[in-house]
Amino acid sequence: MSQKQRQANRPVTDGKIPRPVRVRLQVKNYYEVRPYPPDGQNREWWQRLKNALGIASSDFVYCSLMQLIAAAKLPGGRISEMAVSSSLAFIETAKHRDEIESALLIQMACTHTAAMRVLATFDEGHGCQRNALRASAASRLLRAYATQVETLRRLKNGGSQIVRVEHVHVNEGGQALIGNVSKDGSGGESEAKITDGPEL
């Protein structure tokens, strides 16, 4: 690998924003794929993978990487090196805080890749029945992804909800209109409770 290529694969681009970790793939056959570092720096690359996935276990990192590779097959059965690196970038830049969030992000990356893969097969034709099956599969994958997004949001926010409490102050002799006010079909306003100031 040339010096220019090594510099392009360094973790830091301008001293501020780290370059997402990437992966190169050696495809031996349909079932066997070997991941390896783009710049040949195996130890540094492996540590960056651990940091990106938020896991100290090398076994977990390897299994997660192979799962991302399995999910990254393009229509036609080819494995996309770019899709694997994109999934790693998605996981790394999501800034997970612990192993649970990391595992969820790995699932989200695989679900998203699988959904896009199914959607990409619609232009292949093969009849309405097969397209209906693809549409059903894509719909389920997209719903699963939406559920994963909501789960991640709750994990990051601690399951809390924001409740806004507003106080209405009415001076002596005034009135307050409490409730939603909207126009009905006749041009009038819907009913709302009118309360004298002293009763608030």
N, C-alpha and C positions, 0 to 999 in steps of 0.2 A: 504494500500500500504506500502511495506517495506521501510526502510531507504535507502537501496541500490537503489531501483527504484526511489525514490525521488531525490537522487543525480544524477541519470542518466538523469533525465528530467530537470535539472537546465539549465537556459539560457546560462551560460558560461561554456565551457568545460575546457580550460586551461588558462583562464585569458586573452586571446587574441581574439579568434574567437567565437562569440556568436553562440550557438546552435539554428538552425532554430526552430521557434515555431511549435508545433505539436498539433494534435487534436485526441481525442478519440470519438467514435461514439456509441451511444446506439440506435440500430435499433429496433423500436417498431413494425413496420409493413412495408409493401412495400412503403407506402406513408409518413410515419412519422419517422424521424431520429432526435435524440437529440445530438448535439455536447457538449462535456464537456472537461475540462482540464485534461491532463494526470496525473498531480500530485495533483489534488484537490485544487490548489491555484487559485480560480476562478478570483479574482480581478486582480492579477498579470498577469494571462494568458490572460484575456480580454484586458489589456493594451498592452501586447505584440502583440496581434492580430491587435489592432489599429495601432501600430507602423509598423508592417509588411505590412499592407495594406495602410498605409499613410493617414488614414482617422480618423478624430476625432469623427464622428457620429457613435454611437452605432448601429443605425438602418441600416446604410450603411454596417457596418462590418457584422452584422447578415445576411443581405440579400446576401452579397458577399459570405459569408461562406456557406450559403445554396445553392447558385448557383454552387460553387465548389463541394459541396457534390453531387448535382444532376448530374454534369458532370462526376463524378468519379465512375460511375457504370461499373463494369466489364462485359464482355460477360456472359450472363446468368442472368443478373439482379441484381447481388450482388454489394453492395456498398463497395468500397475498402477504408479502413481507411488510408492505406499507400498512396494511390493515392491522397487523400485530403491533407495529410501532405506534400507530394511531391510538389503539386501545391502551397501550402503556402510557401515552401522553395524556389521555383522558383520565386515567386513574391517578397519575402523578399530580396533575394540575388541579384536581378536585380537592386537594389538601385534606385528606382524611386524618382523623385524630387518633384512631386506634385500629386494632385488627378487625373489629366488627364492621366498621365503616369501609375498611379496605376490602374485605370479602364481599360486601354488598356492591362496591364499585366494580369489582371483577365480574360479578354477575351482571351488572348493568352493561358493562362493555360487551360481554358475550351476547346478551339479549339484544342490544342495539345492532350488533354486527349480524346476528341471525335474522333479525327483522329486515334489515336492508338487503340481505342476501335473497330473502323470499320475495321482497318487492321487486328486485331486479330481474326476476324470472317471468314477470307478467308479459313481457314482449315476446316470449318464446312461443306463445300460442298453445297448441296441443288441445284445443277444445275448451268449451265453457265449463265442463265439469272439473277439469284439472285447475282451471283458473279460480273456480269457486273454492276449491280446497286450499289453494294458495292464499286467497283472500281471507279465509277463516284462520289460517295459520298466522298470517301477518297481523290480523286484528288481535289475536290472542297475545302475540309477542309484544305488540305495541301497548296493549293494556297492562301486561306484566311490567313493561318498562316504566309506564306511568306510575304504577304501584310502587316500584322500587324508588323512583324519584321522591314520592311522597314519604316513603319510609326513611329515606336518607334525610329529608328535610326535618322530620320529627326527631331523628337521632341527633342532628346538629342543634336543634332548638330545644332539646330536652322534653319534647312532647307538650310544651307550653303553648297556650293560646293567648293572644293579646285581646283584652277586654277594655274598651274605651268607656269611661264613665264621665258623663257631662252633667254639670250642675246648671240649673236654670234659675236665675234670680229675677223675681218680679216685684216691682215696687208697689207700694200701697195704692190700691185702686186700679191696678193694671190687671190684665188677663193673659194667661198662657195657653197656647194651642199645643196640645200633647198628642202625638200620633203622626202617622204618615198622611200627608195631604196630597191628593191627586185630583185631576179633573175627571169627571165621569162623562158619559156620552151626551148628556144634556147641557154640558157646559158648566155645570155646578161643581162644587167640591164635595169630596167624600166626607162622611161624618168623622169628626174628631172631638175629643173631650176638651171643653173649655173650662178652665179652672181659674177662679179668682185668685189674685195675688196672695192674700193672707193665708189661704188654705195650703199653699205650697210650703 
